[in-house]
Amino acid sequence: MFSLAPLVVLFPLAGFLANLFFGRRLGAQQSGLLAVVAAGASFLVAVLQLAALAGNGFQPATVPVADWLRLGDFHVRWAFQIDSLSATMMLVVSGVGTLIHIYSLGYMRADVEHNGDPGRYTRFFVYMNLFLVSMLTLVGADNFLMLFVGWEGVGLCSYLLIGFWFEKGEGGVGNARAAMKAFVVNRIGDFGLLLAMFLIFWTFGTLTFGELFERLEAVRLDAAGQWIVVAITLLLLLGATGKSAQIPLYVWLPDAMAGPTPVSALIHAATMVTAGIYMITRAHPLFALAPLSMEVVAWIGAATALFAATIAVAQTDIKRVLAYSTISQLGFMVAAVGLGAYVAGMFHLVTHAFFKALLFLSAGSVIQALERGAHADAHGGQSGEAPIDPQDMRHMGGLWGRLPVTRWVYLIGALALAGLPPLSGFFSKDEILLDAFAHNLVIYVVLSVAAFLTAFYMGRQVLMVFFGRPRSAGAAHATESPAVVTTPLVLLAILSALGGLLNLPAFDEHGYAGALIFKEFLGHTLEAEALPLNWGVAGLATALALAALGLAYALYSRAYASAQDRDPLQGLLGPVFAWLRDKWYVDELYGRLVVRPFHTLSQVTARALDLGGVDMTFNNLGELARAAAAGFSRFQLGYARRYALVMFAGAVAVLVYFLMAR
Amino acid sequence: MIPTSYYLALSALLFTLGVAGVLTRRNAIIVFMSVELMLNSANLAFVAFARQFLDLSGQVFVFFVMVVAAAEVAVGLALIVAIFRSKQSISLDSLNQLKG
């Protein structure tokens, strides 16, 4: 059974190659179906791996595929590590991935029509399958180098898919710019990961997880070794902040919303951005040796959770709210792994994948409902309204009556994110809060405030989108999406609602049947601790969420009579609101501190070094060769007899030389 | 027996004639004949030494030279014919298009 593990990657790879080379010939319908089948087959294989694990008493297995590199002592192979941690990730990636592939069948059909290039439908599925290949390589890797291949692969797919409509966006370059930004910012993180890998190899002589963790004993008592481990873990953290959008490298994720909505759901919410958390969890024996790094990880996570939540409160773009929410929730997970609560972090990763994918996909459904509404309105000729931004929540409102499926699934997703029991988000977030409460009170308070803001901005969003009066013709004429779009939504909504069953909390140390299944499961790979339920923490979290929802209701239930209205928060917070809305001006700060000096520097080097140094050297060398050629070509008279004479003279000279030398 | 040095003197004379012909004449056919003269002067030197040292390899070498010379004549004359067709002349000085 374990021997099937490579198929988890090979199925999407086959789908990718088939669509890449024959996609056009297959036609849109078939190529989309092919991609879905590839993703679904991959999910089935992942389920089989889980079954194999269960049959093996949850003991990890390594499935070698091929030798890759063998340079002296350095040996790397392609091999899949199947344990409860990677199996969890594989199931989430391929499972949620499959649902999003199905959703994309319907969504992208409308999207390519709307953007006026139906030929790009196939390309979308090519990229999506390539993404699955990379992501599953990342989570299945049994060594850092293979993980890095997947890590770069998902970055590439992210870049390609953010820039899917590369000729659109602000000034015709907005989307391309967003894609570039994501790529460049991620490169900074990748650089950290790469350096960490160099250091690991330098210190331990291996990149394979199993061997590495066995050799850790050697540095445990060595003071210098301790500091090297701190350096390694901090560099790994830099990698994680890039991929998982944490302070200071989170800035690319909001802009990544330029990609089509299924991409935002799959890559920028459910799977790729969790790679950093997965990587830290995978490397937990290293982090266990570096308490200092753990502390840093926890603080970065908590700070990001709060910081991003404050920004989300004031956004008006439906996807941007969710993007900042994603950053914030990733902060929760990073804080959890920083506190050593790996199970809580992974649990939140799984439930977040469910409800955030659900929210993004539902947002896509809302956006297309609005586009259809605007289209119908323009054709009906009822009102000559100017075209609106279909992602702007100020132009929505009153959709509750018009979207009978989307409204319920959106509500479930929003409440799960807000952390209301008994939805999945409550259990996973509560576990993180519980661990924070037990280990670090300050982080607990920070995360609680972030959780409060989370519930508030989700309440605000639901009220702005679904309630009140329709504030545009599109919203007034919006219609529900087709079944191919809503079916995955319903499935994800069920998962979001019931995901908590995976890891119900225990009331005391004895537990009961069905409690802490996930902890037991991951316990075969990680040192898992699970604190018994603390009614105070759970109650306070629920109370905060309810209070935030109530506050949102008080503020927004009657706000926004028309799209031009002032946000009620603006009156409440005054000038602070502008700071929140403009994202604390971090982009501007980075522009001033990094981007502009870099531009100036590159201008200087371009002129002084490139034009003045390199170009001049090589131009002169070329000029020299040309002059020399012009000089020597004088000898080429074209008279054969002259050549013969020169040859004769040469022969005589050689002869004379030898005769004289005797 | 005629001393070997006589043959060598004749060979050198013939070779010098050949060189002079190549360097001074414009007519391609004459130049060609001069080249043949040089080849044959070398042949003469070969056989002269072969006789002196009683070694047949010098004589064998002459046959090789003659074969190569025959092939060269065939190709060379064909070239001259082709050149004459395009230029209406076989003066070597009119073939100077490759000058720098």
Interface residues (C-beta under 8 A of the other chain):
Chain A: F632 S633 R634 F635 Q636 L637 G638 Y639 A640 R641 A644 L645 F648
Chain B: V19 V22 L23 T24 R26 V31 L92 D93 L95 N96 Q97 L98 K99 G100
